[in-house]
Amino acid sequence: MQKTKIETEDEMRPEYDLKSLQVRKVGAGRKGFGNFIHLEKDVYQMFPDSESVNEALRFLMRITKENQPTSLKTRKLA
């Protein structure tokens, strides 16, 4: 069976090279673009960027660690 070349008429500009496009995987197997966390509107207003969120969480981690009973401080968490 011989392939025939089909010519189509479209309004695509000649500078668009569709042969160089890659197929993007969809679903769970695709590569992610980073870690994204959804913030509620009220939280976002208080912490508008990742730097402020990280600073607040590190502060909370430090306070939590400092306020643990001594027996929990020495125990390693798995």
Secondary structure, DSSP 8 states (H G I E B T S, - for coil): -------------TT--GGG------STTS---S------HHHHHH--SHHHHHHHHHHHHHHHHHTS-HHHHHS---
